[in-house]
Amino acid sequence: MAWFDDFRGKAVLVTGASSGIGRETALAFGAAGAQVALVSRRRPALEEVAHAITTKGGKALVAPADVTKPAAVRACMREVRTHFRRIDIVVNNAGVLIPSPVIDLKAADLNAMFNVNVFGALAVMQEAVRVMTRQGDGCIVNVASLAGRRGVSPLGGYCASKFALVGLTEALRTELHDSNIHVGLVMPGVIDTPMAHSIEDNEKFAAMWPAALNMPPSWVVWAVFAVARFRLVEISVPPGAATLEKLAALAPGATDSLIHWGTQATQWLTRLLQGRE
């Protein structure tokens, strides 16, 4: 695609770049000719991603940071600006998921998710805006979730954190309306990543969403690319899913019933298929 070349030479910072969606996004930007800053807490994993980028002729900077610590985020962005001279695109992707029914949800687990998914994302957004305001333009892509439009069990705490991220993103977008800084949302469903694998053993989640339905990370990567290139406000993965969730919110009671019936149907189909093996 011709617009794929539009990222050549751009300075891109990706949080949560050590695995999953962040890793695949960083690799894709590297392949597109961008200069990629890799951010997460795990330096060895980042170095592996950087090696994968540089061995194919790309440019990568390993910049470890804990996004829950604003001072670390500021230091990280200073390092990236010093190395690449600017930051054109920030992919705000770092996230944590700890499944639990709401009735059993531990305050410590909810706090851990909010620390990364909300406060960490906020620290990255705030520092990115400061950098981009000084340079005159830029694009922030926040990777939220379809769970940020509809609460489902056993992901209540995760849903709450992603609802918060969506709200912050929409508010920031209105604040920057008259600037050259774009803020967009990517809303993935269940993606085939280590995060999804970590909850596959949860019976209630598996009944609602069998692992066979997980989507590849490349779908999210292309959504990130589309938001950054065309300055889209929001795109869901699969496309249109977030719109369906918004429509479903008009009749929440009916939607609750549909989710219940859908889960039961999935359980029945799973038992049927297992019986044929």
N, C-alpha and C positions, 0 to 999 in steps of 0.2 A: 504494500500500500504506500502511496506517495506520502501521506501524512505521517507515516512511521518515521520518515527522515527528519521531520520537524523537531524531533528530540535530540538530534545530533548536536553535541557540544553543550547541551543544557546541563545545568547543575541540579541534580535531583537528590533529595534526602529521603530515605525510607526508614521508618521506625518499625521495630519488630522484624528486622531483615534477616534474622538468623534462621527462620524456618517458616513453613507454611506459605500463606499469601504474600507476606513481606519478602521472603526469599525469592519466590517466583517473580514478583514485581521488580525486585532489584536486578535479577538476571535479565529480565526482558528489557529494562531501560538500558542496561549495559550493552545488550545486543543491538539496541537501536542507536548506539553511539553517544549516549549520555554519559556524563561524569556522575558516578553514583556514590553517595555517602551512606554507609551502612551503619545503622544504629540499633543496638539492643544491649543487654547486659552481658552477653556471652561472647567474649572476644574470640575464642577458638572457632566458634561456629561462624562468626563474621569473617574471619580470615579464610575459611573454606569457601565462603560465597565470593569473597574478593578474588581469590585465586581462580575460581571458575569464570569470573568476568575478565580478568586480565589475561588469562591464557587464550582467550578468544579475541584479544586485541582491544578490549575495553579498558576503561579507567575506573578505579574504585578506591575509596578511602574508608578504612576501618575506623569508626568513631564510636567506641562503646560508651553508653550512657544509660542510666536508670531514669526513665521519663517521669517517674514519680517524684524526682528531686529537681525542682526548678533551677537550682544553681548548676546542676549537672547538664541540664538541657541548654542553658545559656552558654556554658563552656563548650559544649559540643557544637553548637551553631557558630560560635566564634572560630573554632577550629576549621569547620567546613568553609566558612567565608574566607578565612586566611588561605586555605588550600585551593579553593575553586573560584575565589573572588566574589562570588554571589551565590544565591540559592534561588533557582527559578521555580522549582516544584517541591513541595513537601507532601509526602504520602504518609498520613498519620494513621498507622496501621496496628501498632502494638496493642495487644488485648489479652485478657485472661478470662477463662470460663470455668466456674466451679458449679456443677449441677446440684440442685437440691429442691425438693418441694418447699414452697414458701413456709409451711408450718414447721419444717425442720431446719430452715435456713439459719446458719450461724452468723452472728453479727461480724465475726472476724472474717468470714468468707465474703460476705457482702462488702465489707470494708476493703478487702484485697482487690475485688473486682472494680470498685469505684476508684481506688487509688490509681490503677492503670488505665481503665477504660474511660474514666471521666477526668480526674485530676491530672493524670499524665497527659492525656490528649489535650487538655486545656493549656498546660504548660507549653506544649509544643506549638499549639495554635498562637498563643500570645507572643512567644518569641519569634515565630515565623512572621507574624504581622509586623513586628518591630523591624525585622530585617528587610522585609519586602517594602515597607513604607519608605525606608531610607533609599532603597534602590529604585523605587518608583513603580514596581509591578511584581507579579508573582502569582502562583496558584497553590492553594492548599486543598488536598483531596483527603477527606476524612472517611475512613473505612468503618462504617457502622455495621448494621445488620438488619435483616428483615425482622429480627427479634426486637428491634427498636421501634416497630410499628404495631406489634401485637404481642401481648404476654402469653406465653405457653409454659406449661410444666414439663419437665422439672428445671426450667431455665429462668425462673422468676427473677432471681437476683441479677443474672446476666441481662435479661430483658430490661430491667430497671436502669442498669448502667447505660445500655445502648439508647433507651428512650432519652436519657439525660444528654448523651452525646448528640443525638439528633436535634434536640432543643437548642443546645449551645451553638451548633453549626448553623441552624436557621437564623438564630439571633445575630450571630457574627456576620452572616451574609448580608443582612439588612443594614448593619452598621457600616459595612464596606461598600455599600451600593454605588456610591459616587467615586470610588477609587478604581485603580487598575489591578487591585488584588481580587482574584476570584476564589470563592470557597464552594466546593462541591461535595456531594455525598455519594458514596457507593454503598449499596445495601445488599450484601450477599445473603443467600440462603445457606444451607448446609454444604460446606465445601470439603473436599477430600484432603484434609490436612491433619497434622498431629492433634490439633484442638478437637476436631470431630472424632478422631480415633479414641481420644481419652474418655469419651462418654458413650461409646458404642456398647459398653457392657451394662449401661443403665437400662433396665428393662422397660421403663416407661418411655424413655426417649426412643429406644429401638422400636417399640411398638408404634410410636407416632411417625418415625422417620427411619426406615430400614437403610443400612449403610449402602446398599446397592443403588440408592437414589442420590448419593452424594455427587455434587458437581465438581469438575476439575478446576484447580486453581487458575488455569489459563483463562477461564471465563471472567474471573474477577480482574485479572491483569488487563484484559481488553477493556473492561469497564473503566478501570483507572485511567488507561490511555485515552479513552474517549472523553472522560470528564476533563482531563488536562488539556487535550488538544482542542476540543470544541467548546470548552468552558460550559459544560452542561451543569445544571443545578443539582440534578439527582438522577441516578440510574440504578436499577435493581438487577439482581442476578438470581434467577432468570429475568429477562426484561418483562416489565409489566406487573411483576409480583407485588411490588410496593403499592401500586395503584389498586390492585385487588384488595390489599389489606386496608387501604384507606376507605374503600367502598364498604368493606366488611364492618368497619368501625361504625357505620351508620345503623347497623343492626347487631350490636354486640351479643345479645342473647342468642340470636339465631346462629351467629358465628361460633359461639361456645358449643352449641349442639352439633354443628357440622364437624368441628374438630373432634368431638367425642365420638360421633358416628364414624368419622374417617379413621380414627385410631382403632376402633373395634373392627372395621373392615380390613385394615392392614393386619391386625392380629389374626383374623380368620384366614386371610390369604396366606400368611406366613405359615400357619399350622398346616394348611392344605398342601403347600409346596413341600414342606418338610415330610409330610406323610407320603409323598410320591418318591422321595429319595430312597 
